[in-house]
């Protein structure tokens, strides 16, 4: 699937905070990715995690101004739903989500420990 947008999941947002990587800049460096979008379900999950996780709290602040897309499902299901509904790729380091996305024909990307975003 070729797209002009990429849907990020919760783990990649937290991972980018831990690695002190500027996710928006890293996404913009890859012309295949297009616009970074966050499902409402991901933002809700970050909100819940922010009560007990400092990285989630930072991620919530950093990404709260990003464009969001609606999703009626939670977790990985919400990420997949948002990607399919909007014709987007997925950005995640979650192996299970990546495998499910690939089985649905959705292009997937991950973030290396260096902070670079690449196809997986």
C-alpha positions as CSV (number, residue, x, y, z in Angstrom):
1,X,0.0,0.0,0.0
2,X,1.4,3.4,-1.0
3,X,0.1,6.3,1.0
4,X,0.7,9.9,1.9
5,X,0.2,9.4,5.6
6,X,1.4,7.2,8.4
7,X,-0.4,6.2,11.6
8,X,1.7,5.9,14.7
9,X,0.9,3.6,17.6
10,X,1.3,4.2,21.3
11,X,4.6,2.3,21.7
12,X,6.4,4.3,18.9
13,X,5.4,7.5,20.6
14,X,6.8,6.4,23.9
15,X,9.8,4.9,22.3
16,X,10.6,8.1,20.5
17,X,10.5,10.0,23.8
18,X,12.8,7.4,25.5
19,X,15.3,7.7,22.6
20,X,15.0,11.5,22.5
21,X,14.2,11.3,18.8
22,X,12.1,13.9,17.1
23,X,9.5,11.7,15.5
24,X,8.0,14.4,13.3
25,X,11.4,15.2,11.9
26,X,12.3,11.5,11.4
27,X,9.0,10.9,9.5
28,X,9.6,14.0,7.3
29,X,13.0,12.6,6.3
30,X,11.3,9.7,4.6
31,X,9.3,10.9,1.5
32,X,7.3,7.6,1.4
33,X,5.7,8.4,4.8
34,X,3.8,11.6,4.3
35,X,1.8,13.1,7.1
36,X,2.1,11.7,10.6
37,X,-1.4,11.0,12.1
38,X,-2.5,9.7,15.5
39,X,-5.7,7.8,16.1
40,X,-7.8,9.1,18.9
41,X,-7.5,5.7,20.6
42,X,-3.7,6.1,20.8
43,X,-4.1,9.5,22.4
44,X,-6.6,8.1,24.9
45,X,-4.2,5.2,25.7
46,X,-1.4,7.7,26.3
47,X,-3.7,9.6,28.6
48,X,-4.3,6.5,30.7
49,X,-0.7,5.5,30.8
50,X,0.4,9.0,31.7
51,X,-0.8,8.5,35.2
52,X,1.9,6.0,35.9
53,X,4.5,6.4,33.2
54,X,6.7,9.5,32.9
55,X,7.5,8.8,29.2
56,X,3.8,8.5,28.4
57,X,3.2,11.8,30.1
58,X,5.9,13.5,28.0
59,X,4.6,11.8,24.9
60,X,1.1,13.1,25.6
61,X,2.4,16.6,25.9
62,X,4.7,16.4,22.8
63,X,2.1,14.8,20.5
64,X,-1.1,16.5,21.8
65,X,-1.0,19.1,19.0
66,X,-0.6,16.5,16.2
67,X,-3.4,15.8,13.8
68,X,-5.6,13.0,14.9
69,X,-8.0,10.6,13.1
70,X,-11.0,8.9,14.5
71,X,-11.0,5.2,15.5
72,X,-13.8,3.3,17.1
73,X,-11.6,0.5,18.4
74,X,-8.9,0.5,21.0
75,X,-5.3,-0.6,20.9
76,X,-3.9,-2.3,17.8
77,X,-7.4,-2.7,16.4
78,X,-7.8,1.1,16.5
79,X,-4.4,1.6,14.7
80,X,-5.3,-0.9,12.0
81,X,-8.8,0.6,11.6
82,X,-7.4,4.1,11.2
83,X,-4.8,3.0,8.7
84,X,-7.3,1.1,6.6
85,X,-9.9,3.9,6.7
86,X,-7.4,6.6,5.7
87,X,-5.2,4.6,3.3
88,X,-2.1,5.1,5.6
89,X,1.0,3.1,6.5
90,X,1.7,2.2,10.1
91,X,4.6,3.2,12.2
92,X,5.3,0.8,15.1
93,X,7.9,-1.3,16.8
94,X,5.2,-3.9,17.9
95,X,6.1,-7.1,16.0
96,X,2.6,-8.5,16.4
97,X,1.0,-5.3,15.0
98,X,3.5,-5.2,12.1
99,X,2.7,-8.8,11.2
100,X,-1.0,-8.2,11.3
101,X,-0.7,-5.0,9.2
102,X,1.4,-6.8,6.6
103,X,-1.1,-9.6,6.3
104,X,-3.7,-6.9,5.5
105,X,-1.5,-5.3,2.9
106,X,-0.6,-2.3,5.0
107,X,2.9,-0.9,4.6
108,X,4.8,-0.8,7.9
109,X,7.7,1.2,9.3
110,X,9.6,1.1,12.5
111,X,12.1,3.2,14.5
112,X,15.7,2.0,15.0
113,X,17.5,2.7,18.2
114,X,19.3,5.6,16.4
115,X,15.9,7.2,16.0
116,X,15.8,6.7,12.2
117,X,12.5,5.5,10.7
118,X,12.6,2.8,8.1
119,X,10.4,0.2,6.4
120,X,10.1,-3.1,8.2
